[in-house]
């Protein structure tokens, strides 16, 4: 029987990202105001053509600050995709769960030595889980993510017996 489940998690913006977004909006508004005043003072209507470009660039960068992660479990492969601006999708990593070493709730005190850490979570420590897998290219990978209960049930069902026994 094939196993397939997917989950979408939206990353909550941190304070720095919120300030950057607000600063970008304020900067775009000031640039539009400057272009409008330049048109009034010089009488050249060509400066008004710059305003749509400013607004488009500001909108592009504000939208690109929106990040989502998609977890896709297909049989014994876990794919983690990063979706930026609800438009661009990039595969972060594919993990073969046959090589899983441990899985459980994340605790900073219980962290193990790993080669790579992949953070694909919503910026909160609530419901944060840790999955350690040996990867062919990256060595020991520590995945930090926020699966829901039905995703956890399917994930535990495909983990090796030795890993399930540890939980």
N, C-alpha and C positions, 0 to 999 in steps of 0.2 A: 504494500500500500504506500503510495506517495504521500509525502508530507509537504504542505505548502501553506505558508502564512506570511502576511506582511503587516507592518505597523509603521505609522508615520508619527514622528515626534517633532514638535516645533521648539526650537531653541529660544528661550526667553532672553531678550536683550539685557546685557548688563548695563551698569550706570555709564560706563565709558561710551558704549555704543549709542545710548540714548542722547548723551551730550553731543556726540559727533553728528547724529541725525538732526538734532535741533540746530546745531551750528551750520550745517549744510543748508538747511531750509532758510535760515536767517541770511546767510551769505547770498543765496540765490535771490531772495527778495530784495536785498540791497543792490545787487547787480542789475536787476530789472528796473528798480527805481532810478539808478544811475543812467541807464540807457534811455529811459523815458525823459528824464531831465535833459540829457544830451540832445534828444530830439527837439525838445521845446526850445532850448537855447540856440541850437545851430539851425534849426528848421529842416534838417535832413531826416527824412522819414525812414531812411535806410537803417538807422539804429534800431527801429522797432522790429526789424527782421532778426535781430540778435536775441530778442526776448524768448521766442519759442525754443531756440537752441539752448539757452540757459535753463529753461524749465525742463527740457527733455533730459539734459545731463543731470540736473538735480534729482529728477524722478528716477533715473537709472541708478544712481548711487544710493538713494534712499531705499529703493526696492532691493538692491543687492545686499543690503544689511539684514534682510530677512532670510533666516536659515532654517531648514528642516532636515531631519535625518530619516531615512527609510530603512527599516530592517526587513530583509527578505530571507526567509528560511525555506529552502527547497531541499528536501531529503536531508542530507548531512552537510549541506553547504549554507553558510550564513553570509549574505552579502550586505554590506553597509554602504548606502549611497548618501551623498550630501547634495541637497537641492538648494540652490541659491536664487533668491528673487522669484521663486515659484516658476523659474524658467530653465535654469541651467542645472543639469544633473551630472554628478561626477561620482564614479565608483571609488570609494575610499579603500576598501579592502574586501577580499573574499576569504573566508575562513572555512577550512575543512574540519568539521566537528569530530571526526574520527581521532584527531590529534589533540582534543581538549584535555587539559590537565585539571582545571578547577572551574567551578561556577558557584556564585553565591552573592549575597548582598555585599556591597562595597563598604569597606571600613579602612580608613587610612592606616590604622595600626596593623592590619593583617596583610599589608601589601607585600608582594614577593618581588624578587629581582627579575626584571624583564628587559628585553632588548628594545621593544617599541610599545608605546602606549597610544591607543586610538581612542580619542574622546568623541563620542557621538551621543551626547546627552543634552538635556534641556536646561543646563546650568543650575540645577538644584540637586541637593543631596538626597532628596526624598525619592525613594524607589530606585535608587542607583544600584546597578548590579555590575559585577566584574566577571569577565570570562577570560581565562588564560588558555591560549592555544599555541601549539608549536606550528609555526608557519614555515614553508619551504624557503622562501626568500628573505623573510624578516627575522627569523629566529623566534624567540618566545614573545608573543604578542599579548598585551593586556588590553582588553576591550572594555571600556566604561560606557554603559548604555542604560536606558530606561524602558525595559520591556514591560508590557502589561501582563496580567495574570494568564490570559489565554495564550500569549506568546511564550511565556515561561513554561506552561504545561507542554506545549509542542516541542520547545527547545530541550527540556529535560527528557522528553521521550526519545530523542535521537542522540543524546549524549552517550558515550561509551559507559558500560556498566561500572567500571572502576571510578569514573568521574561522578556518576550518580550516587555511588555508595558514600562518597565524601560529604554529600549535601544532607 
